[in-house]
Amino acid sequence: MSERDLRPTVAIVGIANLGYFFVEFAVARHIGSVSLFADSVDFLEDAAVNGLIFFALDWNARRRARVGMLLAALLLVPAVATLWTAWQKFNTPLPPQPWLLSITGLGALAVNLTCALLLARFRERRDSLSRAAFLSARNDALANAAIIAAGLVTLYWHSGWPDLIVGLAIAALNADAAKEVWEAARGEAHRARP
């Protein structure tokens, strides 16, 4: 697949992520959910990642590798924000509203599965930019399934721990994706050397 095919795809994915960020962030604040907060920040980060990819596609390999390294750093932002939010809630893990948690997670899952399907045809490319976009969407779909499960568990076990644990797992997923994108960007930079 060419850059010409990737550009409109990342534009659609970026807009979808930005739109759902506002939905999920509002619900997270309303119900006090660590996992939804982590995921909402991740939606914002994904919008930024796809926006950077949209503009960086015309750049040379060395410059794109630098953007890939920047994207790796951006992938760590949700992890750090989640850890901060989790730390604040750790002493008083009040449960969020389970139905709102699960329904919002289901909406996020629909958005992320759609984005992952759109990006799946680019996942075998060796460049860090398309790898970052695909890994973000894939990891987010896994996180959304865990958010739905946390909501269902909270229905039967009235505790904030399922939400807190899922929020921390989302932070770990983002850190792992950042590592993979960093490695792809370093390989790209190495191949671009004269």
TIFI-688911 format. One line per 10 residues: their letters; for each residue x, y, z of N, C-alpha, C. Coordinates in nm, 4 decimals. Layout:
N
a	X,Y,Z,X,Y,Z,X,Y,Z ~ ...
***
This chain:
194
mserdlrptv	0.0840,-0.1184,0.0000,0.0000,0.0000,0.0000,0.0884,0.1246,0.0000 ~ 0.0470,0.2239,-0.0742,0.1274,0.3443,-0.0886,0.0886,0.4500,0.0131 ~ 0.1756,0.5549,0.0203,0.1444,0.6676,0.1079,0.0154,0.7356,0.0647 ~ -0.0094,0.7333,-0.0659,-0.1318,0.7961,-0.1179,-0.2553,0.7258,-0.0617 ~ -0.2464,0.5946,-0.0406,-0.3578,0.5197,0.0189,-0.3671,0.5422,0.1698 ~ -0.2509,0.5602,0.2336,-0.2477,0.5747,0.3783,-0.3006,0.7109,0.4241 ~ -0.2736,0.8162,0.3488,-0.3099,0.9527,0.3910,-0.4595,0.9691,0.4225 ~ -0.5532,0.9328,0.3317,-0.6939,0.9508,0.3682,-0.7375,0.8607,0.4839 ~ -0.6742,0.7447,0.4956,-0.7084,0.6539,0.6048,-0.6717,0.7152,0.7396 ~ -0.5492,0.7696,0.7506,-0.5105,0.8276,0.8802,-0.5901,0.9549,0.9096
aivgianlgy	-0.6362,1.0246,0.8060,-0.7217,1.1422,0.8295,-0.8541,1.0995,0.8930 ~ -0.9161,0.9965,0.8388,-1.0422,0.9454,0.8937,-1.0220,0.8947,1.0361 ~ -0.9162,0.8190,1.0567,-0.8868,0.7635,1.1893,-0.8604,0.8762,1.2898 ~ -0.7875,0.9779,1.2491,-0.7588,1.0907,1.3374,-0.8843,1.1647,1.3793 ~ -0.9726,1.1899,1.2851,-1.0982,1.2606,1.3144,-1.1875,1.1769,1.4061 ~ -1.1956,1.0465,1.3801,-1.2769,0.9582,1.4650,-1.2240,0.9568,1.6082 ~ -1.0915,0.9512,1.6233,-1.0315,0.9504,1.7564,-1.0547,1.0818,1.8303 ~ -1.0416,1.1923,1.7609,-1.0646,1.3214,1.8245,-1.2097,1.3350,1.8703 ~ -1.3022,1.2916,1.7876,-1.4433,1.2988,1.8237,-1.4766,1.2167,1.9465 ~ -1.4247,1.0937,1.9528,-1.4591,1.0086,2.0674,-1.3835,1.0482,2.1936
ffvefavarh	-1.2709,1.1178,2.1782,-1.2014,1.1702,2.2962,-1.2964,1.2551,2.3804 ~ -1.3713,1.3455,2.3157,-1.4607,1.4348,2.3888,-1.5707,1.3566,2.4608 ~ -1.6244,1.2548,2.3952,-1.7289,1.1727,2.4560,-1.6741,1.1010,2.5797 ~ -1.5639,1.0313,2.5611,-1.5113,0.9479,2.6688,-1.4579,1.0322,2.7855 ~ -1.3938,1.1438,2.7552,-1.3420,1.2299,2.8613,-1.4560,1.2835,2.9477 ~ -1.5649,1.3251,2.8838,-1.6805,1.3772,2.9583,-1.7400,1.2703,3.0491 ~ -1.7548,1.1489,2.9981,-1.8103,1.0403,3.0791,-1.7138,1.0032,3.1920 ~ -1.5840,0.9973,3.1619,-1.4840,0.9634,3.2636,-1.4895,1.0622,3.3801 ~ -1.4997,1.1898,3.3490,-1.5075,1.2917,3.4544,-1.6377,1.2780,3.5334 ~ -1.7449,1.2477,3.4623,-1.8763,1.2371,3.5267,-1.8838,1.1205,3.6253
igsvslfads	-1.8264,1.0059,3.5884,-1.8383,0.8871,3.6747,-1.7107,0.8578,3.7543 ~ -1.6047,0.9356,3.7338,-1.4809,0.9152,3.8088,-1.4088,0.7870,3.7739 ~ -1.3958,0.7580,3.6434,-1.3346,0.6330,3.5992,-1.1893,0.6535,3.5552 ~ -1.0980,0.5772,3.6166,-0.9564,0.5813,3.5793,-0.9368,0.5208,3.4405 ~ -1.0028,0.4083,3.4138,-0.9820,0.3416,3.2846,-1.0369,0.4257,3.1690 ~ -1.1524,0.4884,3.1880,-1.2050,0.5748,3.0811,-1.1197,0.6997,3.0640 ~ -1.0683,0.7529,3.1743,-0.9788,0.8681,3.1627,-0.8557,0.8292,3.0825 ~ -0.7956,0.7142,3.1173,-0.6768,0.6673,3.0453,-0.7080,0.6494,2.8976 ~ -0.8215,0.5913,2.8693,-0.8579,0.5664,2.7302,-0.8912,0.6960,2.6565 ~ -0.9509,0.7932,2.7252,-0.9830,0.9205,2.6585,-0.8556,0.9946,2.6213
vdfledaavn	-0.7578,0.9950,2.7122,-0.6293,1.0587,2.6805,-0.5639,0.9845,2.5642 ~ -0.5826,0.8534,2.5611,-0.5292,0.7736,2.4515,-0.5961,0.8101,2.3186 ~ -0.7267,0.8383,2.3200,-0.7946,0.8829,2.1985,-0.7357,1.0144,2.1489 ~ -0.7077,1.1057,2.2401,-0.6477,1.2342,2.2024,-0.5084,1.2129,2.1447 ~ -0.4313,1.1259,2.2086,-0.2972,1.0941,2.1585,-0.3045,1.0295,2.0202 ~ -0.4018,0.9407,1.9996,-0.4170,0.8775,1.8679,-0.4539,0.9789,1.7601 ~ -0.5353,1.0764,1.7961,-0.5687,1.1827,1.7008,-0.4425,1.2588,1.6621 ~ -0.3575,1.2885,1.7609,-0.2315,1.3590,1.7334,-0.1376,1.2732,1.6494 ~ -0.1270,1.1441,1.6821,-0.0413,1.0528,1.6065,-0.0841,1.0476,1.4599 ~ -0.2127,1.0300,1.4373,-0.2601,1.0207,1.2990,-0.2479,1.1538,1.2254
gliffaldwn	-0.2626,1.2649,1.2973,-0.2399,1.3960,1.2360,-0.0953,1.4147,1.1940 ~ -0.0024,1.3737,1.2815,0.1401,1.3817,1.2463,0.1727,1.2921,1.1268 ~ 0.1162,1.1738,1.1263,0.1395,1.0821,1.0144,0.0885,1.1432,0.8845 ~ -0.0291,1.2037,0.8898,-0.0886,1.2657,0.7715,0.0091,1.3643,0.7070 ~ 0.0732,1.4471,0.7887,0.1643,1.5480,0.7348,0.3023,1.4930,0.7033 ~ 0.3472,1.3915,0.7766,0.4838,1.3417,0.7613,0.5021,1.2456,0.6442 ~ 0.3962,1.2030,0.5803,0.4080,1.1026,0.4733,0.4923,1.1496,0.3548 ~ 0.4969,1.2785,0.3283,0.5745,1.3295,0.2151,0.7208,1.3546,0.2497 ~ 0.7584,1.3355,0.3738,0.8941,1.3647,0.4156,0.9883,1.2494,0.3810 ~ 1.1198,1.2783,0.3820,1.2171,1.1734,0.3515,1.2277,1.0763,0.4699
arrrarvgml	1.2944,0.9636,0.4466,1.2994,0.8552,0.5452,1.3628,0.8996,0.6773 ~ 1.4677,0.9795,0.6719,1.5348,1.0240,0.7950,1.4413,1.1121,0.8784 ~ 1.3739,1.2032,0.8125,1.2837,1.2931,0.8840,1.1630,1.2153,0.9397 ~ 1.1151,1.1194,0.8619,1.0037,1.0365,0.9086,1.0451,0.9521,1.0287 ~ 1.1696,0.9051,1.0298,1.2190,0.8283,1.1448,1.2195,0.9160,1.2697 ~ 1.2567,1.0417,1.2554,1.2533,1.1342,1.3705,1.1106,1.1522,1.4211 ~ 1.0160,1.1644,1.3264,0.8756,1.1765,1.3669,0.8314,1.0488,1.4372 ~ 0.8783,0.9335,1.3890,0.8474,0.8065,1.4547,0.8956,0.8044,1.5985 ~ 1.0136,0.8599,1.6233,1.0656,0.8662,1.7601,0.9807,0.9608,1.8456 ~ 0.9354,1.0703,1.7857,0.8456,1.1619,1.8559,0.7133,1.0922,1.8893
laalllvpav	0.6625,1.0134,1.7936,0.5382,0.9402,1.8169,0.5546,0.8394,1.9299 ~ 0.6725,0.7779,1.9386,0.6984,0.6842,2.0481,0.6875,0.7565,2.1822 ~ 0.7403,0.8777,2.1878,0.7298,0.9569,2.3110,0.5840,0.9939,2.3388 ~ 0.5084,1.0277,2.2332,0.3673,1.0622,2.2502,0.2868,0.9440,2.3035 ~ 0.3248,0.8240,2.2636,0.2542,0.7053,2.3109,0.2703,0.6855,2.4622 ~ 0.3728,0.7474,2.5203,0.3929,0.7371,2.6649,0.3054,0.8347,2.7435 ~ 0.2546,0.9390,2.6776,0.1749,1.0408,2.7470,0.0531,0.9804,2.8171 ~ -0.0278,0.8977,2.7493,-0.1417,0.8392,2.8202,-0.0998,0.7520,2.9379 ~ 0.0125,0.6829,2.9249,0.0590,0.5977,3.0344,0.0906,0.6818,3.1572 ~ 0.1596,0.7926,3.1379,0.1956,0.8798,3.2495,0.0705,0.9445,3.3099
atlwtawqkf	-0.0204,0.9921,3.2238,-0.1446,1.0539,3.2729,-0.2279,0.9535,3.3521 ~ -0.2303,0.8307,3.3073,-0.3054,0.7263,3.3776,-0.2437,0.6962,3.5129 ~ -0.1131,0.6869,3.5177,-0.0471,0.6605,3.6455,-0.0773,0.7712,3.7465 ~ -0.0784,0.8948,3.7000,-0.1102,1.0073,3.7883,-0.2540,0.9968,3.8395 ~ -0.3477,0.9686,3.7491,-0.4882,0.9561,3.7865,-0.5082,0.8376,3.8810 ~ -0.4422,0.7260,3.8507,-0.4536,0.6070,3.9360,-0.3988,0.6351,4.0756 ~ -0.2887,0.7061,4.0829,-0.2292,0.7386,4.2126,-0.3265,0.8212,4.2972 ~ -0.3942,0.9156,4.2328,-0.4902,0.9986,4.3044,-0.6080,0.9168,4.3572 ~ -0.6468,0.8137,4.2837,-0.7640,0.7344,4.3212,-0.7277,0.6113,4.4044 ~ -0.6008,0.5817,4.4155,-0.5552,0.4591,4.4803,-0.6053,0.4456,4.6242
ntplppqpwl	-0.6010,0.5509,4.7001,-0.6420,0.5439,4.8416,-0.7922,0.5307,4.8606 ~ -0.8701,0.5804,4.7668,-1.0163,0.5704,4.7762,-1.0721,0.5225,4.6428 ~ -1.0571,0.3949,4.6143,-1.1033,0.3422,4.4849,-1.2557,0.3264,4.4784 ~ -1.3244,0.4389,4.4659,-1.4703,0.4344,4.4540,-1.5081,0.3789,4.3170 ~ -1.6109,0.2957,4.3112,-1.6493,0.2377,4.1825,-1.7205,0.3392,4.0933 ~ -1.6888,0.3368,3.9647,-1.7641,0.4191,3.8707,-1.8992,0.3531,3.8411 ~ -1.9893,0.4248,3.7759,-2.1184,0.3668,3.7392,-2.0942,0.2567,3.6355 ~ -2.1242,0.1318,3.6707,-2.0882,0.0197,3.5839,-2.1494,0.0247,3.4438 ~ -2.2771,0.0627,3.4336,-2.3406,0.0623,3.3015,-2.2809,0.1697,3.2113 ~ -2.2586,0.2881,3.2661,-2.1967,0.3940,3.1854,-2.0542,0.3564,3.1453
lsitglgala	-1.9829,0.2920,3.2361,-1.8475,0.2459,3.2062,-1.8493,0.1473,3.0901 ~ -1.9361,0.0475,3.0972,-1.9424,-0.0547,2.9914,-1.9943,0.0002,2.8589 ~ -2.0970,0.0823,2.8637,-2.1539,0.1372,2.7393,-2.0539,0.2297,2.6700 ~ -1.9848,0.3113,2.7485,-1.8847,0.4002,2.6898,-1.7685,0.3187,2.6341 ~ -1.7293,0.2134,2.7054,-1.6252,0.1240,2.6547,-1.6683,0.0543,2.5265 ~ -1.7963,0.0191,2.5159,-1.8477,-0.0445,2.3944,-1.8423,0.0525,2.2761 ~ -1.8778,0.1781,2.2997,-1.8674,0.2793,2.1939,-1.7237,0.2976,2.1500 ~ -1.6320,0.3006,2.2470,-1.4898,0.3140,2.2151,-1.4401,0.1931,2.1364 ~ -1.4872,0.0748,2.1738,-1.4492,-0.0464,2.1023,-1.4938,-0.0390,1.9566 ~ -1.6148,0.0087,1.9329,-1.6643,0.0213,1.7947,-1.5767,0.1168,1.7147
vnltcallla	-1.5399,0.2291,1.7747,-1.4546,0.3266,1.7050,-1.3178,0.2648,1.6761 ~ -1.2585,0.2011,1.7771,-1.1238,0.1472,1.7598,-1.1182,0.0262,1.6678 ~ -1.2195,-0.0593,1.6700,-1.2207,-0.1723,1.5757,-1.2317,-0.1223,1.4324 ~ -1.3143,-0.0211,1.4129,-1.3261,0.0385,1.2788,-1.1917,0.0947,1.2349 ~ -1.1252,0.1691,1.3245,-0.9946,0.2262,1.2911,-0.8909,0.1166,1.2654 ~ -0.8898,0.0124,1.3488,-0.7944,-0.0975,1.3303,-0.8177,-0.1674,1.1969 ~ -0.9436,-0.1876,1.1600,-0.9738,-0.2505,1.0304,-0.9275,-0.1627,0.9144 ~ -0.9470,-0.0321,0.9265,-0.9003,0.0591,0.8217,-0.7480,0.0557,0.8083 ~ -0.6793,0.0439,0.9217,-0.5330,0.0486,0.9216,-0.4676,-0.0880,0.9020 ~ -0.5435,-0.1962,0.9133,-0.4861,-0.3313,0.9075,-0.4107,-0.3574,0.7774
rfrerrdsls	-0.4565,-0.3012,0.6690,-0.3882,-0.3278,0.5411,-0.2515,-0.2615,0.5328 ~ -0.2187,-0.1745,0.6280,-0.0885,-0.1074,0.6305,0.0041,-0.1629,0.7380 ~ -0.0394,-0.2615,0.8163,0.0375,-0.3063,0.9325,0.1684,-0.3751,0.8967 ~ 0.1814,-0.4282,0.7770,0.3043,-0.4987,0.7388,0.4123,-0.4057,0.6847 ~ 0.3792,-0.2797,0.6678,0.4804,-0.1836,0.6222,0.5867,-0.1725,0.7300 ~ 0.7097,-0.1485,0.6911,0.8197,-0.1472,0.7863,0.8422,-0.0104,0.8500 ~ 0.7715,0.0916,0.8037,0.7977,0.2243,0.8586,0.7274,0.2436,0.9923 ~ 0.7859,0.3290,1.0741,0.7364,0.3508,1.2099,0.6024,0.4227,1.2125 ~ 0.5738,0.5035,1.1114,0.4506,0.5816,1.1118,0.3270,0.4928,1.0995 ~ 0.3248,0.4063,0.9990,0.2081,0.3201,0.9827,0.2012,0.2178,1.0961
raaflsarnd	0.3174,0.1766,1.1459,0.3199,0.0829,1.2591,0.2586,0.1483,1.3836 ~ 0.2913,0.2754,1.4061,0.2367,0.3465,1.5216,0.0850,0.3564,1.5120 ~ 0.0344,0.3883,1.3939,-0.1103,0.4025,1.3763,-0.1816,0.2703,1.4009 ~ -0.1299,0.1623,1.3435,-0.1946,0.0319,1.3606,-0.1875,-0.0160,1.5054 ~ -0.0689,-0.0061,1.5680,-0.0545,-0.0526,1.7060,-0.1448,0.0247,1.8016 ~ -0.1591,0.1539,1.7783,-0.2467,0.2340,1.8635,-0.3895,0.1837,1.8557 ~ -0.4389,0.1633,1.7340,-0.5776,0.1184,1.7163,-0.5974,-0.0220,1.7727 ~ -0.5024,-0.1110,1.7480,-0.5139,-0.2481,1.7982,-0.5137,-0.2522,1.9506 ~ -0.4187,-0.1823,2.0121,-0.4104,-0.1811,2.1577,-0.5342,-0.1189,2.2201 ~ -0.5873,-0.0170,2.1545,-0.7059,0.0490,2.2074,-0.8268,-0.0440,2.2060
alanaaiiaa	-0.8396,-0.1256,2.1024,-0.9514,-0.2204,2.0976,-0.9403,-0.3214,2.2119 ~ -0.8191,-0.3673,2.2404,-0.7988,-0.4590,2.3534,-0.8328,-0.3901,2.4856 ~ -0.7914,-0.2658,2.4996,-0.8208,-0.1902,2.6218,-0.9715,-0.1706,2.6389 ~ -1.0415,-0.1448,2.5283,-1.1857,-0.1228,2.5375,-1.2595,-0.2482,2.5815 ~ -1.2152,-0.3639,2.5352,-1.2764,-0.4894,2.5807,-1.2566,-0.5055,2.7314 ~ -1.1392,-0.4664,2.7812,-1.1130,-0.4748,2.9251,-1.1993,-0.3753,3.0036 ~ -1.2233,-0.2572,2.9461,-1.3095,-0.1580,3.0120,-1.4523,-0.2123,3.0250 ~ -1.5014,-0.2743,2.9193,-1.6354,-0.3343,2.9226,-1.6418,-0.4402,3.0326 ~ -1.5390,-0.5236,3.0384,-1.5339,-0.6288,3.1408,-1.5286,-0.5683,3.2813 ~ -1.4515,-0.4603,3.2983,-1.4434,-0.3951,3.4299,-1.5805,-0.3440,3.4733
glvtlywhsg	-1.6569,-0.2899,3.3782,-1.7918,-0.2437,3.4102,-1.8816,-0.3580,3.4530 ~ -1.8722,-0.4706,3.3831,-1.9549,-0.5863,3.4175,-1.9159,-0.6452,3.5530 ~ -1.7851,-0.6510,3.5810,-1.7394,-0.7014,3.7110,-1.7872,-0.6082,3.8224 ~ -1.7849,-0.4784,3.7970,-1.8271,-0.3798,3.8968,-1.9755,-0.3910,3.9287 ~ -2.0545,-0.4410,3.8334,-2.1966,-0.4645,3.8612,-2.2155,-0.5631,3.9762 ~ -2.1287,-0.6652,3.9818,-2.1431,-0.7714,4.0814,-2.0533,-0.7515,4.2032 ~ -1.9431,-0.6818,4.1825,-1.8490,-0.6565,4.2911,-1.8318,-0.5063,4.2993 ~ -1.9069,-0.4442,4.3867,-1.9127,-0.2980,4.3958,-1.7810,-0.2435,4.4517 ~ -1.6832,-0.2271,4.3614,-1.5498,-0.1833,4.3998,-1.4881,-0.1023,4.2861 ~ -1.3973,-0.0148,4.3205,-1.3260,0.0628,4.2196,-1.2039,-0.0078,4.1656
wpdlivglai	-1.1690,-0.1224,4.2241,-1.0472,-0.1922,4.1822,-1.0485,-0.2425,4.0385 ~ -1.1576,-0.2992,3.9868,-1.1533,-0.3425,3.8463,-1.1197,-0.2266,3.7508 ~ -1.1803,-0.1105,3.7742,-1.1535,0.0079,3.6916,-1.0082,0.0515,3.7056 ~ -0.9581,0.0517,3.8278,-0.8201,0.0933,3.8536,-0.7212,-0.0026,3.7887 ~ -0.7462,-0.1321,3.8011,-0.6568,-0.2325,3.7418,-0.6550,-0.2212,3.5899 ~ -0.7721,-0.2036,3.5288,-0.7779,-0.1894,3.3828,-0.7069,-0.0609,3.3393 ~ -0.7230,0.0459,3.4142,-0.6527,0.1702,3.3821,-0.5022,0.1514,3.3815 ~ -0.4509,0.0789,3.4793,-0.3072,0.0526,3.4851,-0.2620,-0.0398,3.3718 ~ -0.3468,-0.1368,3.3350,-0.3142,-0.2247,3.2219,-0.3073,-0.1452,3.0913 ~ -0.3957,-0.0470,3.0759,-0.3927,0.0392,2.9567,-0.2610,0.1170,2.9530
aalnadaake	-0.2170,0.1638,3.0673,-0.0885,0.2349,3.0741,0.0253,0.1435,3.0292 ~ 0.0231,0.0175,3.0719,0.1272,-0.0778,3.0325,0.1233,-0.1057,2.8821 ~ 0.0026,-0.1191,2.8249,-0.0105,-0.1402,2.6801,0.0497,-0.0238,2.6018 ~ 0.0228,0.0982,2.6478,0.0764,0.2150,2.5792,0.2280,0.2206,2.5876 ~ 0.2834,0.1814,2.7007,0.4286,0.1801,2.7154,0.4910,0.0777,2.6209 ~ 0.4280,-0.0387,2.6068,0.4787,-0.1410,2.5151,0.4711,-0.0953,2.3695 ~ 0.3614,-0.0296,2.3325,0.3484,0.0219,2.1958,0.4545,0.1275,2.1692 ~ 0.4836,0.2115,2.2678,0.5868,0.3145,2.2519,0.7216,0.2496,2.2228 ~ 0.7512,0.1403,2.2928,0.8779,0.0684,2.2716,0.8857,0.0137,2.1289 ~ 0.7764,-0.0466,2.0807,0.7762,-0.1024,1.9448,0.7935,0.0049,1.8387
vweaargeah	0.7274,0.1183,1.8562,0.7385,0.2270,1.7587,0.8800,0.2852,1.7628 ~ 0.9375,0.2985,1.8824,1.0739,0.3494,1.8951,1.1714,0.2584,1.8204 ~ 1.1548,0.1280,1.8377,1.2433,0.0329,1.7693,1.2271,0.0411,1.6180 ~ 1.1029,0.0546,1.5698,1.0800,0.0671,1.4248,1.1417,0.1967,1.3723 ~ 1.1303,0.3052,1.4481,1.1865,0.4343,1.4055,1.3392,0.4284,1.4026 ~ 1.3983,0.3616,1.5014,1.5454,0.3489,1.5015,1.5931,0.2669,1.3820 ~ 1.5190,0.1592,1.3509,1.5548,0.0796,1.2334,1.5412,0.1599,1.1055 ~ 1.4381,0.2418,1.0991,1.4159,0.3280,0.9831,1.5289,0.4299,0.9697 ~ 1.5709,0.4874,1.0801,1.6799,0.5854,1.0787,1.8094,0.5181,1.0347 ~ 1.8319,0.3954,1.0818,1.9528,0.3212,1.0425,1.9543,0.2923,0.8928
rarp	1.8383,0.2519,0.8391,1.8305,0.2230,0.6948,1.8444,0.3492,0.6101 ~ 1.8099,0.4657,0.6664,1.8161,0.5917,0.5914,1.9548,0.6514,0.5864 ~ 2.0476,0.5978,0.6689,2.1841,0.6520,0.6685,2.2506,0.6247,0.5342 ~ 2.3284,0.7225,0.4848,2.3964,0.7023,0.3552,2.5085,0.6013,0.3635
***
